[in-house]
């Protein structure tokens, strides 16, 4: 029995060390996968979904990034709402193409062990490239819309574009990063992860587009105080960032579909309130410079 306990303790210690090393790898921006932006586009394109279909005169585009549990109903709901405002919604699925849409897999994403925001940022840059290559879409009129892990990803991608620094796992730029950045008119971040692995404050934010951050006062998944602190830090670097905190909101208040293990609760009233905040933010965005 004693030998079994020692063996079990040893295995647990190794697992803890491996998880810690992997977390440090993620913090350092070292990716397991590496390739070109075209490689990334080819991998992600089959799972991408447009609402509406993007046909007709060049449409403004909203690129939507889900939370760490993958694409669920809230992404489709927001895409429909944004379509009503004239945006072609591109729902970017980072999970399915990597086989991270199963319970055992996406929990690794949520735990920060797989596909951290700094690595997923390459997906977003690839999406920006794909949008610019589509004549039905306006690559100079792009909105970033990220929830939770997707919000973290959007922040990391913006920091990469402003530095400029290649996202983890991407070998080279195609379009100059300043040109990609100039096409982004704004960013909406719903309850983003702002903890120690979020490295978005590594570069000045004075060239960033306007940002709306919506937080929950009772968020049990991410640290709302950490997000308030990070927003203040980015504002000190020149960011035009507005923070709205819903005192009664928990994480994922806009999402109906939940894991059977989740204690989070969907709240249609808070979702409608967020829609009003997003609508007001979009109405106040400056016109295109070109």
N, C-alpha and C positions, 0 to 999 in steps of 0.2 A: 504493500500500500504506500509506504513512504517513497519507494522508488518511483511509483506511478505519479505521486504528487510532485516529486522533483522534476520528472520528465514533463509533466503538464505545465509546471511553472516555467520551465525552460523554453517550451514552445511558445507560451504566451509572451515571454520576454523578447524572443526573436521577432514575433509578430509586431510587438510594440515598436521595436527598433526599426523594422522594415517600414512600418507606417510613418514613423518619424522621419526616416531618410527620404521616403517618397514625398512627404510634405515639404521638406527642405528642397528637394528637386523641383517641385512645383513652384515654390517661392522664388527659386533662382531662374525660373523661366525655361527650364530644360524640358523639351518635349520628346515623347517616345516616337511620334511620327514626324517625318520631315519630307517636304516636297514643294512643288511649285504651286502657285495660285490656281493654275489650270488643273493640276491634279486635285486640288481641294474642291474646285467647282465641279469636276466630273464626279467626285464622290458624293457630293451633297445634292446635286441637281435633281436626281430621281425622287428625292424625298421632299423637295421644295414645293410649296403650294401657294398659288396666287388667289387672292380675292379682291376685286374681280379679276378677270383673266388677263388684264393688261393690254387688251387690244385697243386700237384707235390712236388718237393723237397722243404724244408723249404724256404719260401720267406722272404726277408726283408719286413717290414710292415710300411706303413705310415698311421697314425691315423689322420683323417681330422675332424676338428671341425668348424662348420659354425658360421656365425655371429648371432646377436640376433634375426634376422628375420627368422631363420631356414635354412634348407638345400635348396640351389638353384643351378642354373646351374654352378656357379663357382666351387663348390665342385666337381662336376662330371668332369669338365674340368681339374682341377688340379689332380684328381685321375687318369685320363687317361694319363696325362703328366708324372706322377710319375710311372705309370705302364710301360711306355716306358723306364724308367730308372731301371726297375727291381723290383719295389715295389708293393706289394699287397696293394691297397688302401682301408682302412676301413673307410667309411664315417659314422661317429657316430652321429645319430640323437637324440639330447636331447629334441627336441620340440614335435614331433609327439606323442611319448608315454605319454606325460604329457598333451596333448590337447592344446599345446601352438603354434599350427601352423596356427591359425586364427588371423586375423588382430587385434582384440581387445585383444588377449592374448599375442602375441609376442611383442606388444608395451609395455607391462608391463615388459618384459625381457629387452627391450632396455632402459627403464626408470630406471632400477636397482631395481625394486620393487619385481620381481619374478626371481628365479633361477640366483643369482649372480655367478660370476666366482668361488668364493670360494666353493659354493655348487655344481656347475656343475663339479668341479674338481673331485668329486667322480665318475662321469660318466667316466672320463678319466682313473682313477685308475682301475675301473671295466673293461674297455676295455683292459688295460694292462694285467689284470689277464686272460681275455678270450683269448687273443693272446697267452699267455704262455701255455694255456691248449690245443691249437690246434697244432697237430704235423706237419701240412702243413705250419705253420708260424714260423718265427724265432723271438722269444721273446727277443733275445739278440741283435737284429738289428732293432730297432724301430726308426722311425722319427715322431715327433709331428708336425702337420701342422694346425695352427689355424688362422682364419680370424676374426678380430674385437673382438667380445665377445669370440670367440673361442681361439683367441690369449691370451686374459686375462685369460681364463680358463687354458690354458697350463702353463702359468706362475704361477698361484696359485697351480696347481698340482705339478709342479717342486719344489716349495717352501715347500709344504707338505712333499714330498719325502725326501728332504734334511734335514728338521728340526730334526727328522721326527715328523709329527703331522697329525692325521687323518683328512681327508677332512670332512667338515661339512656334517652331515647326515650319515656318515659311522661309524659303531660300532666297527670294529676291522680290522686289517690287516690280509691278508692271506699269501701272499708272503712277506718276509721282505722288507721294503721300500728301503733299500740300494741295494737289488737285482733287484728290479724293475727299480730303477734309473740307475743302471749299464747297463741295456739293452737299454737305450735310447741314440742313437748316436748323435742326433741333434734335433733342434727345429726351425721351420720357423714361424714367427709371422707377419702376414699382418695387418698393421694399427690397432694394438691392443688397447684396452681401457687401459689407464695408469693413470686414475684419482684417486680421494680420496678413492674409494672403492677397488682399486687394492692394496692388501696387500702382494705382492710377495717379497718385500724387507725386510720382517720380519726375514729372516734367511740368513746366508752367502751363496754365490753362487759359492764358489771355487770348489765344487764338481759337478756343473751343466755341462751338455753337451754343445757343441758350439751352439750358438743361432744367427740366422739371423733375424733382424727386418727391415721390409720394411715399410716406412712411406710416407705419402703424404704431400707435402708442402702447399697444399690448402685444407686440410681436414676440412670439415665443421661439422663433427660429433664428432670426438675425438680430444683431444688436442695433436698436434704433439710436441709442446715444452715440455709438460708433459712427453711424451714418451722419448724424448731426455734426459730429466733430470733423468728419472727412469733408462734408459739404463746406464747413467753415474754412477748412484748410485750402480747399480748391478755390473758394471765393477770394481768399487772401492771395492766391496766385493769379487772380484775374478772371476767374470763371464767372459767367453770368448764370448763376444757379439759384433756383427758387425751390424752397422746401415747404411741403404741405404735410402736416402730421394729423392723421385721423386718430383722435385720442382713444377711441373704443375699438380700433381695428387690430386684428391679428394678422399673421402672415397669410398670404394667398386668399384674401377675402373675396377676390373676384373669380375664384376657380371652384366650380361645382365638383368636378371629378377629383377624388382624393384616394390615396392609398387606404386600404382597410385598416391600417395601423394608425392612420393620421387622426389627430384630435382637432385639426383645424376646421373652421366653420365658414361656409360660403355665406356672404351677406349681400343681397341684391341692392339694398339701400346704399351701402358703402361703395359698391361698384358703380351705381348711378352717380354718386357724389364724385368719384374719381373721373368718370366720364365728363362731368361738368368742368372739373379742373383741367383735364386734358384739352377739352374744347376751347377753354379760355386761353390756355397756353398757346395752342396752335394759332388762334386768331391774332395773338400778339406777336407772332414771329415776324421778323423783318423780311421784306421781299428779297428775291434773288438779286445778287449783285451782278449777274450776267445772264 
